[in-house]
Amino acid sequence: MVLYKVMNIETEMFHKGGVYTRWSKQGKVWTSLGSLRAFITLTMKGAQDINKWRIIEYQVNVASVKELSEVIKPEKMIELLSK
């Protein structure tokens, strides 16, 4: 799976998406190249300075598969199942 973020190379902050220029340490994640392109096209029509933007592409791989009991405490599992 490939994910995308838009980074400002001066601040190393990530765009939060939308038509307003908002940046944060986490930013927004685009899950497809098409949705990223749509966002860029939309922002190019506005007054945002995109010359300092870079697209960061993340390749996501499965690290492991866990049983539910490995993630949820046994006491909580019993409580949830007894409802």
C-alpha positions in Angstrom: 0.0 0.0 0.0 1.3 3.4 -0.9 0.4 6.6 1.1 1.2 10.2 0.4 1.9 13.4 2.4 2.7 16.9 1.3 5.7 18.4 3.2 6.9 22.0 3.3 10.7 21.8 2.8 11.3 24.9 4.8 9.4 23.9 7.9 9.4 20.1 7.5 5.7 20.3 8.5 2.9 18.4 6.7 -0.2 19.9 5.0 -3.4 19.2 6.8 -5.5 19.1 3.6 -8.3 21.4 2.5 -8.2 24.7 0.8 -6.6 26.5 3.7 -2.9 26.5 4.3 -2.6 24.6 7.6 0.4 22.6 8.6 1.2 20.2 11.5 3.7 17.6 12.5 1.3 14.8 11.5 -0.6 16.3 8.5 -3.0 14.5 6.3 -2.5 11.2 4.6 -3.7 10.7 1.1 -4.5 7.1 0.3 -4.4 7.4 -3.5 -2.4 9.3 -6.1 -5.7 10.4 -7.6 -6.9 12.1 -4.4 -3.5 13.7 -4.0 -3.6 15.1 -7.5 -7.1 16.4 -7.0 -6.0 18.2 -3.8 -2.9 19.7 -5.6 -5.1 20.9 -8.5 -7.6 22.5 -6.1 -4.8 24.3 -4.2 -3.1 25.5 -7.4 -6.2 27.4 -8.2 -5.8 29.3 -4.9 -3.0 31.5 -3.7 -0.9 28.9 -2.0 2.8 28.8 -2.7 3.4 25.2 -3.8 7.1 25.8 -4.8 8.2 24.7 -1.4 6.1 21.5 -1.3 7.5 18.0 -1.7 5.4 14.8 -2.0 6.5 12.2 0.5 5.5 8.7 -0.6 5.3 5.9 2.0 5.3 2.2 1.2 3.3 0.4 3.9 4.1 -3.3 4.5 2.5 -5.7 7.0 5.0 -6.2 9.9 3.0 -8.8 11.7 -0.5 -10.2 12.3 -1.7 -10.4 15.9 -4.5 -12.2 17.7 -7.0 -9.9 19.4 -5.9 -11.3 22.7 -2.4 -9.9 22.1 -3.8 -6.4 21.7 -6.6 -6.3 24.3 -6.0 -7.1 28.0 -7.8 -10.4 29.0 -9.9 -8.5 31.6 -11.2 -6.1 29.0 -11.9 -8.9 26.6 -14.0 -10.8 29.2 -15.8 -7.5 30.0 -16.6 -6.9 26.4 -17.7 -10.5 25.7 -19.9 -10.7 28.7 -22.2 -7.9 27.6 
